[in-house]
Structure formats: C-alpha cells, structure tokens
Amino acid sequence: MRVIHLGRTDDPARPGILFVTRKWAPATGGMETYCLRLTEALAAHEPVEVLALPGRANGMPPGGLALIGFAFAALLRCLARRSAPRVLHLGDMAIWPLAAPALIWRDTVVAISAHGTDVSYPRRGGLKGKLYGAYLRLGARLLGSARILANSQATRKAAAETGWRNVAVVPLATDLARPTPDGSHDGSILFAGRLIELKGCSWFVREVLPLLPEGIRLKVAGTAWHTREAAALDHPRVDFLGALPQSELTVEYSRAMCVIVPNIEPANGQFEGFGLVGCEAASCGGVVLASRTGGISEAVVEGKTGLLLEPGDAPEWAKTIQGVSDWSPQQRHRFVSEAQATAQARYSWPRVAEETLALYPNAQVKPDPVAIPSV
C-alpha cells in the first residue's frame, strides 16, 4: 500500500479528505487517471491523504492477493488514525466495504466514485453476475447515506439498478493538451486503450479496416488484456505501440488522421462509463470518432469535440473515416481548433474537483448501522 499526502497538512482542525483506491499507477486506464488527477485537484482546496494500491510495472492492475492485502492494510491504517477525516472517498464501487471505518467516524461523509464497469457487472448474469449484484445491493443497504459520484448518466442508471439512490453525475476531465495542429496529419488511425471486447478494437480491425483504402493503417496504443482481442494486433495493417507515456500519447493524438473510440455493445450489458480518450484526444488536437453508446456520448460533444457514430455499423464508420481523410487542411484546422477550445473548457480537473467538493457536504444523516439487513 502506498500512502501519499497532498496539499496542506499543518491544520489539525481540518482533517481533510481520505481517498482510498485500488486503481493507481503504474497501472494504466481511465480509473487510474481519474484517481490520480482528482486527488491532485482536490488538494488545491484542502489536505488529501491517499491510500493507494499501485499497479504492476507493465501497466496491468495488481493481482487478487495484492487486493486482499491492500484491503486489510487500508482498514488498519484507517482505524489507527488519531482523528476522523471530514470525508472518506472510495475510488470505485467494488471496494465499498472499505467505508466500514465511517461507522465509527460518525461525522465523516462517505463518497464513492462509480465508473461503469464497477456497477454494470451484474448485467452479465450468471453466477458471478448475480453474486456481484447481491454484493452491491448489500452495500446500498448498509451505506444508504453515501454520496455516489457517477461519471455519466449511463453509470448513474446502472448504479440505481442495485439500489444506490444518492447519486450525482460528475463528468470526467483531462489535463492533456498540445498546441493546435496546423491541419496536417500522418494518414493513420489511432486507437488508445485496453484491448477488451467492449472497446471494439478487434471489431474495427475485422469489420472496418478492410473497407478502407489499403494505405490507411491503424495504430494501437495500450495494453493487451484479453488474448482474443490481442490477436487483432497481428493484422498486417496494425502497428502496436504498446502503453505510451502521456507525453508520447499526446503527440499521437494530434498527428493521427483520426482517433477512434469504436466501442461495441456486448450481449453481457457491459458499457463504457465515460470514455476518457474522447476528451483527451480532442483536447490534444485529435479528430475524435466515437460510438454513440454508454457514457461516451457525454465524453464527446457531437459535432464540436468529435463525431458520434452508431456502434457496430461498419459501413458508417468507413464512410465517415473516408470523409475525414478528404478534409482540406483548412477544414481540419477549423474543426480541431473548436474541438480543443470546447474540450479544454468543458473537461477540466479543477471543474471536477469543485463539483466533487460541492457534493461532499450534502450527504444525508447516516442510518443506524447496528442492524444488518438481508439481501
């Protein structure tokens, strides 16, 4: 477990915010970025203590044993505190039991971030889906006063399906940026993110890439999570860049002909909670083409920061990409300039921090924790 202190720590009258997360660097992903950037932005307002479980050096998340050890270490750290924090904020819904210390800290506000995957798993059905759904419903009963911060309306709806009612929507942000490109590009398509079925990279390689001119190549920046999805990297028109540092990723966003977020809608009901790549790429001068599904619709402002397309409609994707490739440098420069201005104004971490802080005091009176209801 890593303990990080951010902001002022010299004011004992303001214990500040205790932020607990299992999503942290060097693991890569939207949830890791969210936890890192949010805590940094919150620290500009008041002290933040972070209890984090670092990821693996290769960018993958920690294993199950590490997660169990982290849970016990975090609980012991909380119980050893000399004073209760003003806020106990958990980084995702799956770790809701780590709010247990708030049953002792009677004046502490509990907040939990909801991202999408951590609340949509019950939709998959089967034994695992049912058990996880029961797990979330138990949390909703025991932590009825907790303030849930959903990253989109789609995530808010999924959280409500397992009984979480005190839910507010706080869209995410990015601090990535680059100077506005001059209207030129390298002719490539860029996909950035984890290689899982939901994100649609292998679908794009199978269904869309063959419909495009032979000279157009797909660059993939990210981590190969699933074997079946990783097989798409063997396509002769795919260039795998691996997990790039942000400094290099911003360059790829701005130099690509377009940046795709081609999420599909799996039969198991899984969805993208927000789609951070959408606002990142637009802020860096990329032309974003994204699926109109889940929370991605809230990460892309239609016609301004990018273009939204029907998920799974290969001919529409191919036609739109061809149209973008035919833009003149002047057309491209105008679109990118407006996209950058809109994205940088709308998707800022100071805005996320301010909206989050405004929600902390609004938690309802905590219920009596003695009786444990059945699920």
C-alpha positions in Angstrom: 0.0 0.0 0.0 1.2 3.5 -0.9 0.4 6.4 1.4 0.5 9.8 -0.2 -0.1 13.2 1.4 -1.2 16.0 -0.9 -1.9 19.7 -0.1 -1.6 21.4 3.3 -1.1 19.1 6.3 -0.4 21.7 9.0 -4.0 22.4 10.1 -5.3 19.8 12.6 -8.7 21.5 12.7 -9.3 20.4 9.1 -8.5 16.6 8.9 -9.4 16.9 5.2 -10.1 14.1 2.7 -9.1 10.4 3.0 -9.1 8.9 -0.5 -8.8 5.1 -0.8 -8.2 3.5 -4.2 -7.2 0.2 -5.7 -6.5 1.9 -9.0 -3.2 3.7 -9.2 -0.1 4.0 -11.4 1.9 2.4 -12.8 -1.3 0.6 -13.9 -2.9 2.4 -16.8 -6.5 3.1 -17.5 -9.3 5.7 -17.1 -9.9 4.8 -13.4 -6.3 5.2 -12.6 -6.1 8.5 -14.3 -9.3 9.6 -12.5 -8.0 8.8 -9.1 -4.6 10.5 -9.7 -5.9 13.7 -11.2 -8.9 14.1 -8.9 -6.8 13.8 -5.7 -4.3 16.3 -7.1 -7.1 18.8 -8.0 -8.8 18.3 -4.6 -5.5 19.0 -2.8 -5.6 22.6 -4.2 -8.6 23.1 -1.8 -7.8 21.0 1.3 -5.4 18.3 2.5 -5.8 14.9 0.9 -4.4 11.6 2.2 -4.3 8.9 -0.4 -4.2 5.1 0.4 -3.5 3.5 -2.9 -2.7 0.1 -4.3 -0.1 0.6 -7.1 -0.4 -1.4 -10.3 2.2 -3.6 -11.9 5.2 -2.2 -13.7 3.9 -3.4 -17.1 0.8 -1.3 -16.8 -1.5 -4.1 -15.6 -3.6 -4.0 -12.4 -2.5 -5.8 -9.3 -3.5 -9.4 -8.6 -6.2 -10.7 -6.3 -3.8 -11.4 -3.3 -2.5 -7.9 -3.5 -6.0 -6.5 -3.5 -6.9 -8.6 -0.4 -3.7 -7.4 1.4 -4.5 -3.8 0.5 -8.0 -4.0 1.9 -6.7 -5.2 5.3 -3.8 -2.7 5.3 -6.2 0.2 4.4 -8.6 -0.7 7.2 -5.8 -0.9 9.8 -4.5 2.4 8.6 -7.9 4.0 9.0 -8.5 2.5 12.4 -5.1 3.7 13.6 -5.9 7.4 12.8 -5.9 9.8 15.7 -8.7 11.9 14.1 -11.5 11.2 11.7 -11.3 12.7 8.2 -14.0 15.1 7.1 -14.6 12.9 4.0 -13.8 9.2 3.3 -13.8 8.9 -0.5 -13.5 5.5 -2.1 -12.2 5.3 -5.7 -14.7 2.8 -7.1 -17.9 0.9 -6.1 -16.2 -2.5 -5.9 -14.4 -1.5 -2.6 -17.5 -0.2 -0.8 -16.7 -2.4 2.4 -13.7 -0.1 3.0 -16.2 2.5 4.1 -16.6 0.5 7.3 -14.5 2.9 9.4 -17.2 5.6 8.8 -19.4 3.6 11.1 -17.1 4.7 13.9 -16.4 8.2 12.4 -20.0 9.4 12.9 -19.3 12.8 11.4 -17.4 11.6 8.3 -19.1 12.0 4.9 -18.8 8.8 2.7 -18.4 9.3 -1.0 -17.9 6.6 -3.6 -17.0 7.1 -7.3 -18.8 5.0 -9.8 -17.2 4.4 -13.2 -19.2 2.0 -15.3 -17.6 -1.5 -15.2 -17.8 -1.5 -11.4 -21.6 -1.1 -11.4 -22.5 -2.9 -14.7 -21.1 -6.3 -13.9 -24.4 -7.7 -12.6 -25.9 -7.2 -16.1 -23.7 -10.1 -17.3 -25.9 -12.6 -15.5 -24.6 -16.0 -14.5 -23.5 -16.9 -11.0 -20.7 -14.3 -10.8 -23.1 -11.5 -12.0 -25.7 -12.5 -9.5 -23.3 -12.7 -6.6 -21.8 -9.3 -7.5 -25.2 -7.8 -7.8 -26.1 -9.1 -4.4 -22.8 -7.6 -3.1 -23.7 -4.2 -4.5 -27.2 -4.3 -3.1 -25.9 -5.1 0.3 -23.6 -2.1 0.1 -26.5 0.1 -1.0 -28.5 -1.0 2.1 -25.6 -0.5 4.6 -24.4 2.7 3.0 -27.6 4.4 2.1 -26.4 7.8 3.0 -23.2 7.5 1.0 -22.9 10.1 -1.8 -22.2 8.3 -5.2 -20.4 10.3 -7.8 -21.2 8.7 -11.2 -19.2 9.7 -14.2 -22.2 9.8 -16.6 -25.9 9.3 -16.8 -25.4 5.8 -18.0 -23.4 5.0 -14.9 -25.9 6.6 -12.7 -28.7 4.4 -14.2 -26.6 1.3 -13.7 -25.9 2.2 -10.0 -29.6 2.7 -9.4 -30.3 -0.9 -10.6 -28.6 -2.3 -7.5 -30.3 0.2 -5.1 -27.9 3.1 -4.9 -30.1 6.2 -4.7 -28.0 9.1 -3.5 -26.3 9.5 -6.9 -25.0 12.7 -8.7 -23.3 12.9 -12.0 -19.8 14.5 -12.3 -18.4 14.1 -15.8 -14.6 13.5 -16.0 -11.8 15.6 -17.4 -8.4 15.7 -18.9 -5.3 17.8 -18.4 -3.6 16.7 -21.6 -3.1 19.4 -24.2 -1.0 20.3 -27.1 -0.7 23.4 -29.4 -3.3 23.4 -32.2 -2.1 21.3 -35.1 -1.7 23.1 -38.5 -4.2 20.9 -40.3 -1.8 18.2 -41.4 -1.8 14.5 -40.3 0.1 11.3 -40.9 -2.8 9.4 -42.5 -3.1 6.9 -39.7 -6.0 5.9 -37.4 -5.3 5.7 -33.7 -6.9 3.5 -31.1 -5.9 4.1 -27.5 -6.9 2.0 -24.5 -7.2 -1.5 -23.1 -7.7 -4.3 -25.6 -11.0 -5.8 -24.3 -14.1 -6.7 -26.3 -16.1 -3.7 -25.1 -13.7 -1.2 -26.6 -14.2 -2.6 -30.1 -10.6 -2.6 -31.4 -10.8 -6.2 -32.8 -14.2 -5.5 -34.2 -12.8 -2.4 -36.0 -9.9 -4.5 -37.4 -12.3 -7.2 -38.6 -15.2 -5.2 -39.9 -14.0 -1.6 -40.8 -10.3 -1.7 -41.7 -11.0 -4.0 -44.8 -13.4 -1.3 -46.1 -10.8 1.4 -46.0 -8.1 2.1 -48.7 -5.0 -0.1 -48.3 -2.8 2.8 -47.4 -4.6 3.6 -44.2 -3.0 1.9 -41.2 -4.3 1.5 -37.6 -2.0 2.4 -34.7 -2.9 0.8 -31.3 -1.6 2.4 -28.1 -2.5 0.5 -24.9 -2.3 -2.8 -23.1 -3.3 -6.3 -24.3 -5.7 -7.6 -21.7 -7.5 -10.4 -23.5 -5.9 -13.0 -25.8 -8.7 -12.9 -28.3 -8.6 -9.1 -28.6 -4.8 -9.1 -28.7 -4.9 -11.3 -31.8 -6.0 -8.2 -33.7 -2.5 -6.9 -33.3 -1.2 -9.5 -35.8 -3.1 -7.9 -38.7 -0.7 -6.6 -41.3 -2.2 -3.1 -41.3 -1.9 -2.7 -37.5 1.0 -1.1 -35.7 1.2 -1.9 -32.0 2.7 1.0 -30.0 2.3 -0.5 -26.5 1.4 1.6 -23.4 2.7 5.1 -24.2 3.7 7.7 -21.6 1.4 10.7 -21.8 4.0 12.9 -23.5 4.1 10.5 -26.4 0.4 9.8 -26.4 -0.5 13.4 -26.8 1.7 13.6 -30.0 -0.1 10.5 -31.4 -3.5 12.1 -30.7 -2.6 15.2 -32.7 -0.7 13.6 -35.6 -3.3 10.9 -36.4 -5.8 11.4 -39.2 -8.5 10.4 -36.6 -8.7 8.9 -33.2 -11.3 6.2 -32.8 -13.4 5.1 -29.8 -15.3 2.2 -31.5 -17.0 0.7 -28.5 -19.5 -2.0 -29.2 -22.5 -3.2 -27.2 -21.7 -6.7 -25.9 -24.5 -9.1 -25.1 -23.5 -9.1 -21.4 -24.7 -5.5 -21.0 -21.2 -4.1 -20.2 -20.7 -0.4 -21.2 -18.2 2.4 -21.1 -18.8 4.6 -18.1 -17.4 7.7 -19.6 -14.7 7.3 -22.3 -11.8 9.4 -21.3 -10.0 9.0 -24.6 -12.7 11.1 -26.2 -12.0 14.3 -24.3 -8.2 13.6 -24.1 -7.8 13.3 -27.9 -10.0 16.4 -28.6 -8.0 18.4 -26.1 -4.8 17.4 -27.8 -5.9 18.3 -31.3 -7.2 15.0 -32.5 -10.3 14.4 -34.6 -12.4 12.0 -32.5 -14.8 9.4 -34.0 -16.7 7.6 -31.2 -19.6 5.2 -30.7 -22.9 6.7 -29.6 -23.2 4.4 -26.6 -22.9 4.3 -22.8 -21.1 7.3 -21.2 -19.1 8.0 -24.4 -21.9 10.3 -25.5 -21.1 12.5 -22.5 -17.3 12.5 -23.3 -17.9 13.8 -26.8 -19.8 16.9 -27.7 -21.5 15.9 -31.0 -20.1 18.0 -33.9 -17.9 20.1 -31.6 -15.3 17.9 -29.9 -15.9 14.9 -32.2 -18.4 12.9 -34.3 -20.6 10.2 -32.8 -21.4 7.1 -34.9 -23.6 4.1 -34.4 -21.8 1.2 -32.6 -21.3 -1.8 -34.8 -22.2 0.0 -38.1 -19.1 -0.8 -40.1 -20.2 1.0 -43.4 -21.0 4.2 -41.5 -17.6 4.1 -39.7 -15.8 3.5 -43.0 -17.7 6.3 -44.8 -17.0 8.8 -42.0 -13.3 8.0 -41.8 -13.0 8.4 -45.6 -14.8 11.7 -45.3 -12.4 12.9 -42.6 -9.4 11.8 -44.7 -10.8 14.0 -47.6 -10.9 17.2 -45.4 -8.7 20.0 -46.6 -6.0 21.3 -44.2 -8.2 24.4 -43.6 -11.3 22.3 -42.8 -9.3 20.2 -40.4 -7.7 23.1 -38.7 -11.1 24.8 -38.1 -12.6 21.7 -36.6 -9.7 20.9 -34.4 -9.4 24.5 -33.1 -13.0 24.5 -32.0 -12.7 21.0 -30.6 -9.7 21.9 -28.5 -11.3 25.1 -27.1 -14.5 23.3 -26.2 -12.8 20.2 -24.7 -10.4 22.2 -22.6 -13.1 24.5 -21.2 -15.6 21.6 -20.5 -13.4 18.8 -19.4 -11.1 20.3 -16.7 -10.0 18.7 -13.5 -10.5 21.9 -11.4 -14.1 21.7 -12.5 -14.4 18.1 -11.5 -12.8 18.9 -8.1 -15.1 21.8 -7.5 -18.2 19.7 -8.3 -17.0 16.9 -6.1 -16.3 19.2 -3.2 -19.8 20.7 -3.6 -21.3 17.3 -3.2 -19.4 16.2 -0.1 -21.5 18.2 2.5 -24.8 17.1 1.0 -24.7 13.5 2.4 -27.8 12.5 4.3 -27.8 11.7 8.0 -26.3 8.2 8.5 -28.7 5.4 9.4 -28.2 3.3 12.5 -25.5 0.7 11.5 -26.4 -1.8 14.1 -29.0 -3.8 12.2 -27.6 -5.5 9.1 -30.4 -6.1 6.6 -30.7 -9.2 4.5 -30.2 -9.0 0.7 
